[in-house]
Amino acid sequence: MSTRVNQTQDDNQVQDSQVQEDAPVSVQPAQANIPQTDSPSLVLKLTIGLIGVFAFLQVYSIQAILPVLMIEFGAGEVQLGMVVGATVLAIAIMSPFLGMLSDAIGRKSLIVGALIFLVIPTALIAQSPNIEWMGAWRFMQGLSVPGITVVIIAYIGEEFEGRAMAELMSFYVSGSVLGGFMGRFILGHLEEFIGWRAAYYAMAVVTLIGALWVGKALPASRQFIANTNFRSAMQTLAGHLIDRYVVTASLLGFCVLFSLVGCFTFINLHLANTPYVLNSGQLANIFTVYLIGVIVTPLSISILRRFGAARTVRVAVIASMFGVLLTLLSPLWGIVLGLTVMSTGVFITQSATISYIAVNVKQGRSLASGLYYMSYYAGGTMGAWLCGLAYASGQWQTTVMLLLFVQLLGLLVSVFGMVKTKMPVPT
């Protein structure tokens, strides 16, 4: 009897020890800190893509109604350019600060909060009594955008590696391209049906729905480590300012958005004049060339893996320059073809440049992304302003000359500044 009791006690001790040993194994804390490398779920891919959509839905939507605003507010070319550039300027100013804030407080909460905040100025644009107030509300829009764009790149770079990171990055860039198209397309057509003021109310509601979806579907960060040390953040900033990868990508980003904003802002005024005389809906249709970016961006991942970012960017910039030249053709189909080629080159360049930072920068990713976007959107601001001056001086021909000069600078940066690296291939 005593032997049986002792055996039962021993069995119980063995079971207890197994429970104690099994408990930490089921949690697997070591595994929880390993970034995901296998293919993400479809829901996550779509959510990341939607974040890109809603981040850029408002940024350039106004371009489709510039001829209408010129008449309604009596605005000149430079004023219109600065209204477009107001959002871009705010993004440039806020990008590094929100990058530092995200490194301190986290990722998901800032992304969702920025999306909700974006709803407010979008609705207020509908109340604009003049071009100056519209510019102010658009500036306010730009204050929230880096909380989405800068932070989501850091989120992807931390939580995923290899193929998973590449896939999600391509979905984000494709979403941003789709958002840029949809903003222009929707606003241009809604302006004809319900007017641009009611259209902005509608876009505010859609943005709110998007914020609620992201809040529900985006997983919380698992790899994030807060950095609340201000001195450490300053040291990281100083390091990024002399980091070849960050500096080169930032200079290239400046040239990329200068070209994109300058081209797609003032081509509208060019096509609204004789002999084309396109209305808001027709101008919105022109922006369907943006959809090529939704197709090209995922395909560019395989190109990046094979040839690396440096070679890919050089070819893409040359293609973009050729596209700008094609816009000098007289037939409308020639201009549309030129815009298609130009935007395709820009989208590939943007995808390669963002991946270039994500792959090569390991510390302070949000701050590195913030510096990139500061330079990127500073280029967009300068493109809106300087191309406005160029268009007022010599119409579209002079604008094309300026665009080609800036793209040539971008090509030189890619040739002499970018290190030949390839996207990581998961084993």
C-alpha positions as CSV (number, residue, x, y, z in Angstrom):
1,M,0.0,0.0,0.0
2,S,2.7,2.5,1.0
3,T,4.6,1.7,-2.2
4,R,1.5,2.5,-4.3
5,V,1.0,5.7,-2.5
6,N,4.6,6.7,-3.0
7,Q,4.3,5.9,-6.7
8,T,1.1,8.0,-7.0
9,Q,2.9,10.9,-5.3
10,D,5.9,10.5,-7.6
11,D,3.5,10.5,-10.6
12,N,1.8,13.7,-9.4
13,Q,5.2,15.4,-8.9
14,V,6.2,14.4,-12.5
15,Q,2.9,15.8,-13.8
16,D,3.4,19.0,-11.8
17,S,6.9,19.4,-13.2
18,Q,5.6,18.8,-16.7
19,V,3.0,21.5,-16.2
20,Q,5.6,24.0,-15.0
21,E,7.9,23.1,-17.9
22,D,5.1,23.2,-20.5
23,A,3.7,26.6,-19.4
24,P,6.7,28.7,-20.6
25,V,7.0,26.6,-23.7
26,S,3.5,27.4,-24.8
27,V,4.1,31.1,-24.5
28,Q,7.4,30.9,-26.4
29,P,8.8,34.3,-25.6
30,A,11.9,33.8,-27.7
31,Q,9.8,33.0,-30.7
32,A,7.5,36.0,-30.2
33,N,10.5,38.3,-30.7
34,I,11.4,36.9,-34.1
35,P,10.0,39.0,-37.1
36,Q,7.7,37.1,-39.3
37,T,9.2,35.8,-42.5
38,D,6.4,33.7,-44.0
39,S,3.8,35.2,-46.3
40,P,1.3,37.4,-44.3
41,S,-2.4,36.8,-44.3
42,L,-4.6,38.3,-47.0
43,V,-6.4,40.5,-44.5
44,L,-3.1,42.0,-43.3
45,K,-2.0,42.6,-46.8
46,L,-5.2,44.4,-47.6
47,T,-5.1,46.4,-44.4
48,I,-1.6,47.6,-45.1
49,G,-2.7,48.5,-48.6
50,L,-5.7,50.4,-47.2
51,I,-3.4,52.4,-44.9
52,G,-1.5,53.5,-48.1
53,V,-4.8,54.4,-49.8
54,F,-6.1,56.6,-46.9
55,A,-2.8,58.2,-46.3
56,F,-2.7,59.5,-49.9
57,L,-6.4,59.9,-50.7
58,Q,-6.4,63.6,-49.6
59,V,-2.9,64.7,-50.4
60,Y,-3.2,65.3,-54.2
61,S,-7.0,65.1,-54.7
62,I,-7.2,68.9,-55.2
63,Q,-5.2,68.6,-58.5
64,A,-8.3,67.4,-60.4
65,I,-10.2,70.6,-59.6
66,L,-7.5,73.3,-60.0
67,P,-9.2,74.9,-63.1
68,V,-12.4,75.1,-61.1
69,L,-10.7,76.8,-58.1
70,M,-8.9,79.2,-60.5
71,I,-12.2,80.5,-61.7
72,E,-14.2,80.3,-58.3
73,F,-11.4,82.0,-56.2
74,G,-9.7,84.0,-58.9
75,A,-6.4,82.3,-58.1
76,G,-3.2,82.4,-60.1
77,E,-0.9,79.6,-61.1
78,V,1.5,80.1,-58.2
79,Q,-1.3,80.3,-55.7
80,L,-2.7,77.0,-57.0
81,G,0.7,75.5,-56.8
82,M,1.1,76.6,-53.1
83,V,-2.3,75.2,-52.2
84,V,-1.2,71.8,-53.6
85,G,2.1,72.3,-51.8
86,A,0.6,73.3,-48.4
87,T,-0.2,69.7,-47.5
88,V,3.2,68.5,-48.8
89,L,5.0,71.2,-46.8
90,A,3.3,70.2,-43.6
91,I,4.3,66.6,-44.2
92,A,7.9,67.6,-44.8
93,I,8.0,69.6,-41.5
94,M,6.3,67.0,-39.4
95,S,7.9,63.8,-40.7
96,P,11.1,63.6,-38.5
97,F,9.2,64.7,-35.4
98,L,6.5,62.1,-35.7
99,G,9.2,59.6,-36.5
100,M,10.8,60.4,-33.1
101,L,7.4,60.4,-31.4
102,S,6.6,57.0,-32.8
103,D,10.0,55.6,-31.7
104,A,9.0,56.7,-28.2
105,I,5.3,55.8,-27.9
106,G,4.6,53.0,-30.4
107,R,3.3,52.3,-33.9
108,K,-0.4,51.3,-34.2
109,S,-1.9,53.9,-31.8
110,L,-0.2,56.7,-33.8
111,I,-1.3,55.3,-37.2
112,V,-4.9,55.1,-36.1
113,G,-4.9,58.4,-34.3
114,A,-3.4,60.2,-37.4
115,L,-6.1,58.7,-39.6
116,I,-8.8,60.0,-37.3
117,F,-7.3,63.4,-37.1
118,L,-7.1,63.6,-40.9
119,V,-10.9,63.5,-41.0
120,I,-11.2,67.0,-39.4
121,P,-9.4,69.2,-41.9
122,T,-10.8,67.2,-44.8
123,A,-14.3,68.2,-43.7
124,L,-13.2,71.8,-43.0
125,I,-11.9,72.2,-46.6
126,A,-15.5,72.2,-47.7
127,Q,-16.1,75.4,-45.7
128,S,-13.2,77.3,-47.3
129,P,-14.3,80.9,-48.2
130,N,-11.2,81.6,-50.2
131,I,-8.0,80.1,-51.5
132,E,-6.0,81.1,-48.4
133,W,-8.3,79.2,-46.0
134,M,-8.2,76.2,-48.3
135,G,-4.4,76.3,-48.1
136,A,-4.6,76.5,-44.3
137,W,-6.8,73.4,-44.0
138,R,-4.7,71.5,-46.5
139,F,-1.6,72.4,-44.4
140,M,-3.5,70.9,-41.4
141,Q,-4.1,67.7,-43.4
142,G,-0.4,67.4,-43.9
143,L,0.3,67.5,-40.2
144,S,-1.3,64.1,-39.7
145,V,-0.1,62.3,-42.8
146,P,3.4,61.5,-41.5
147,G,1.8,59.7,-38.5
148,I,0.6,57.2,-41.2
149,T,3.4,57.1,-43.8
150,V,6.5,57.3,-41.6
151,V,5.2,55.0,-38.9
152,I,3.8,52.2,-41.2
153,I,7.2,51.8,-42.8
154,A,8.9,51.4,-39.4
155,Y,6.1,49.0,-38.4
156,I,6.7,46.8,-41.5
157,G,10.5,46.9,-41.1
158,E,10.3,45.8,-37.5
159,E,7.6,43.1,-37.6
160,F,8.6,41.4,-40.8
161,E,11.6,40.2,-42.7
162,G,12.5,38.8,-46.1
163,R,9.6,37.9,-48.4
164,A,7.0,39.0,-45.8
165,M,8.5,42.5,-45.6
166,A,8.9,42.8,-49.4
167,E,5.2,41.7,-49.9
168,L,3.8,44.1,-47.4
169,M,6.0,47.0,-48.6
170,S,4.7,46.4,-52.1
171,F,1.1,46.4,-50.9
172,Y,1.7,49.6,-49.0
173,V,3.2,51.4,-52.0
174,S,0.5,50.0,-54.3
175,G,-2.1,51.3,-51.8
176,S,-0.5,54.7,-51.8
177,V,-0.5,54.8,-55.6
178,L,-4.2,53.7,-55.6
179,G,-5.0,56.3,-53.0
180,G,-3.3,59.0,-55.0
181,F,-5.4,58.0,-58.0
182,M,-8.7,57.6,-56.2
183,G,-8.4,61.0,-54.5
184,R,-8.1,62.8,-57.9
185,F,-10.5,60.5,-59.7
186,I,-13.3,60.6,-57.1
187,L,-13.0,64.4,-56.4
188,G,-12.9,65.2,-60.1
189,H,-16.1,63.3,-60.8
190,L,-17.9,64.2,-57.7
191,E,-17.3,67.9,-58.4
192,E,-19.4,67.5,-61.6
193,F,-22.2,65.8,-59.8
194,I,-22.5,67.4,-56.3
195,G,-19.8,70.1,-56.3
196,W,-16.3,70.0,-54.7
197,R,-17.5,71.1,-51.3
198,A,-19.9,68.2,-50.8
199,A,-17.3,65.9,-52.3
200,Y,-14.9,66.7,-49.5
201,Y,-17.5,65.9,-46.9
202,A,-17.9,62.5,-48.5
203,M,-14.2,61.9,-48.5
204,A,-14.0,62.8,-44.8
205,V,-16.6,60.1,-44.0
206,V,-14.7,57.5,-46.1
207,T,-11.5,58.3,-44.2
208,L,-13.2,57.8,-40.9
209,I,-14.4,54.4,-42.0
210,G,-10.9,53.6,-43.0
211,A,-9.5,54.6,-39.6
212,L,-12.0,52.3,-37.8
213,W,-11.1,49.4,-40.1
214,V,-7.3,49.9,-39.4
215,G,-7.9,50.1,-35.7
216,K,-9.7,46.7,-35.8
217,A,-7.6,44.8,-38.3
218,L,-4.0,46.0,-37.8
219,P,-2.1,43.7,-35.3
220,A,-0.4,45.4,-32.4
221,S,3.4,45.7,-32.5
222,R,5.4,42.7,-31.1
223,Q,8.9,43.8,-31.9
224,F,8.6,47.5,-30.9
225,I,11.1,48.7,-28.2
226,A,10.4,52.2,-26.9
227,N,13.1,54.8,-27.0
228,T,12.1,57.6,-24.7
229,N,15.7,58.9,-24.3
230,F,15.8,62.3,-26.0
231,R,19.6,62.3,-26.0
232,S,19.7,58.9,-27.6
233,A,17.2,60.1,-30.3
234,M,19.4,63.1,-31.0
235,Q,22.4,60.8,-31.4
236,T,20.4,58.6,-33.7
237,L,19.4,61.7,-35.7
238,A,23.0,62.8,-36.0
239,G,24.0,59.4,-37.2
240,H,21.3,59.4,-39.9
241,L,22.3,62.8,-41.2
242,I,25.7,61.3,-42.2
243,D,24.5,57.8,-43.1
244,R,25.0,57.2,-46.8
245,Y,21.9,55.1,-47.2
246,V,19.6,57.7,-45.5
247,V,21.2,60.8,-47.2
248,T,21.2,59.2,-50.7
249,A,17.6,58.0,-50.4
250,S,16.5,61.4,-49.1
251,L,18.1,63.3,-52.0
252,L,16.6,60.9,-54.5
253,G,13.2,61.2,-52.8
254,F,13.4,65.0,-53.1
255,C,13.9,64.7,-56.9
256,V,11.2,62.1,-57.2
257,L,8.3,64.0,-55.6
258,F,9.5,67.3,-57.2
259,S,8.9,65.7,-60.6
260,L,5.6,64.0,-59.7
261,V,3.9,67.0,-58.0
262,G,5.2,69.4,-60.6
263,C,4.1,67.3,-63.5
264,F,0.7,66.2,-62.3
265,T,-0.3,69.6,-60.9
266,F,0.4,71.8,-64.0
267,I,-0.5,69.2,-66.6
268,N,-4.1,69.9,-65.5
269,L,-3.8,73.6,-66.4
270,H,-2.2,72.6,-69.7
271,L,-5.0,70.3,-70.6
272,A,-7.7,72.7,-69.4
273,N,-6.5,75.2,-72.0
274,T,-6.9,75.1,-75.7
275,P,-6.8,73.0,-77.8
276,Y,-7.8,70.3,-75.2
277,V,-10.2,72.2,-72.9
278,L,-10.8,69.2,-70.6
279,N,-13.3,69.5,-67.7
280,S,-12.9,68.2,-64.1
281,G,-14.3,64.8,-64.9
282,Q,-12.1,64.4,-68.0
283,L,-9.0,65.6,-66.0
284,A,-9.9,63.0,-63.4
285,N,-9.9,60.3,-66.0
286,I,-6.3,61.3,-67.0
287,F,-5.2,60.2,-63.6
288,T,-6.1,56.6,-64.4
289,V,-2.5,56.3,-65.6
290,Y,-1.8,56.1,-61.8
291,L,-3.3,52.6,-61.9
292,I,-0.3,51.3,-63.7
293,G,1.6,51.8,-60.5
294,V,-0.7,49.3,-58.7
295,I,0.4,46.7,-61.2
296,V,4.1,47.7,-61.6
297,T,4.9,48.1,-57.9
298,P,4.4,44.4,-56.9
299,L,6.3,43.3,-60.1
300,S,9.2,45.6,-59.2
301,I,10.0,43.4,-56.1
302,S,11.4,40.6,-58.3
303,I,13.4,43.2,-60.3
304,L,14.8,44.6,-57.0
305,R,15.8,41.1,-55.9
306,R,17.6,40.4,-59.1
307,F,19.3,43.7,-60.0
308,G,19.3,45.6,-56.7
309,A,18.0,49.0,-55.8
310,A,20.8,51.1,-57.5
311,R,20.4,49.6,-61.0
312,T,16.6,49.6,-60.8
313,V,16.5,53.2,-59.8
314,R,18.8,54.3,-62.6
315,V,16.7,52.6,-65.3
316,A,13.4,53.9,-63.7
317,V,14.6,57.5,-63.6
318,I,15.7,57.4,-67.2
319,A,12.3,56.0,-68.2
320,S,10.6,58.8,-66.2
321,M,12.6,61.4,-68.1
322,F,11.6,59.9,-71.4
323,G,7.9,60.0,-70.2
324,V,8.2,63.7,-69.4
325,L,9.6,64.4,-72.9
326,L,6.6,62.6,-74.4
327,T,4.2,65.1,-72.8
328,L,5.4,67.7,-75.3
329,L,3.6,65.8,-78.0
330,S,0.5,67.6,-79.3
331,P,-2.0,64.7,-79.5
332,L,-3.8,63.9,-76.3
333,W,-2.9,60.2,-76.5
334,G,0.8,61.1,-76.7
335,I,0.5,63.2,-73.5
336,V,-1.3,60.3,-71.7
337,L,1.4,57.9,-72.9
338,G,4.0,60.2,-71.6
339,L,2.3,60.5,-68.2
340,T,2.0,56.7,-68.0
341,V,5.7,56.1,-68.7
342,M,6.7,59.0,-66.4
343,S,4.6,57.8,-63.4
344,T,5.7,54.2,-63.9
345,G,9.3,55.2,-63.5
346,V,8.4,57.3,-60.4
347,F,6.5,54.4,-58.7
348,I,9.4,52.0,-59.3
349,T,11.9,54.5,-58.0
350,Q,9.8,55.2,-54.9
351,S,9.3,51.5,-54.1
352,A,13.1,50.8,-54.6
353,T,14.1,53.8,-52.4
354,I,11.7,52.9,-49.5
355,S,13.0,49.3,-49.6
356,Y,16.6,50.6,-49.7
357,I,16.0,52.3,-46.3
358,A,14.1,49.4,-44.8
359,V,16.8,46.9,-45.7
360,N,19.9,48.9,-44.9
361,V,18.8,51.0,-41.8
362,K,18.6,48.8,-38.7
363,Q,18.2,51.4,-35.9
364,G,15.9,54.3,-35.5
365,R,13.8,53.2,-38.5
366,S,11.0,55.7,-37.8
367,L,13.4,58.6,-37.6
368,A,15.2,57.4,-40.8
369,S,11.8,57.2,-42.6
370,G,11.0,60.6,-41.1
371,L,14.1,62.2,-42.6
372,Y,13.4,60.5,-45.9
373,Y,9.8,61.8,-46.0
374,M,11.0,65.3,-44.9
375,S,13.2,65.5,-47.9
376,Y,10.7,63.7,-50.2
377,Y,7.9,66.1,-49.4
378,A,10.2,69.1,-49.4
379,G,10.8,68.2,-53.0
380,G,7.0,68.1,-53.6
381,T,6.7,71.6,-52.0
382,M,9.4,73.0,-54.2
383,G,8.0,71.2,-57.2
384,A,4.6,72.9,-56.7
385,W,6.2,76.3,-56.2
386,L,8.9,76.3,-58.8
387,C,6.9,74.6,-61.4
388,G,4.2,77.2,-60.8
389,L,6.7,79.9,-61.6
390,A,7.9,78.0,-64.6
391,Y,4.3,77.5,-65.9
392,A,3.5,81.2,-65.4
393,S,6.7,82.1,-67.2
394,G,6.6,79.8,-70.2
395,Q,3.6,77.5,-69.9
396,W,4.1,73.7,-70.1
397,Q,7.3,73.8,-72.3
398,T,9.2,75.6,-69.6
399,T,7.8,73.4,-66.9
400,V,9.1,70.3,-68.8
401,M,12.6,71.8,-68.9
402,L,12.6,72.3,-65.2
403,L,11.3,68.7,-64.5
404,L,14.0,67.2,-66.7
405,F,16.7,69.2,-64.9
406,V,15.6,67.9,-61.5
407,Q,15.3,64.3,-62.8
408,L,18.8,64.5,-64.1
409,L,19.9,65.4,-60.6
410,G,18.1,62.4,-59.3
411,L,19.9,60.2,-61.9
412,L,23.3,61.5,-60.8
413,V,22.4,60.8,-57.1
414,S,21.5,57.2,-58.0
415,V,24.7,56.7,-60.0
416,F,27.2,58.2,-57.6
417,G,25.4,57.8,-54.2
418,M,23.5,54.5,-54.1
419,V,25.4,51.4,-52.9
420,K,24.7,48.3,-55.0
421,T,22.6,46.1,-52.7
422,K,19.9,43.5,-53.3
423,M,16.7,42.8,-51.6
424,P,17.1,40.0,-49.1
425,V,15.9,36.6,-50.3
426,P,14.5,34.4,-47.6
427,T,16.1,31.0,-47.1
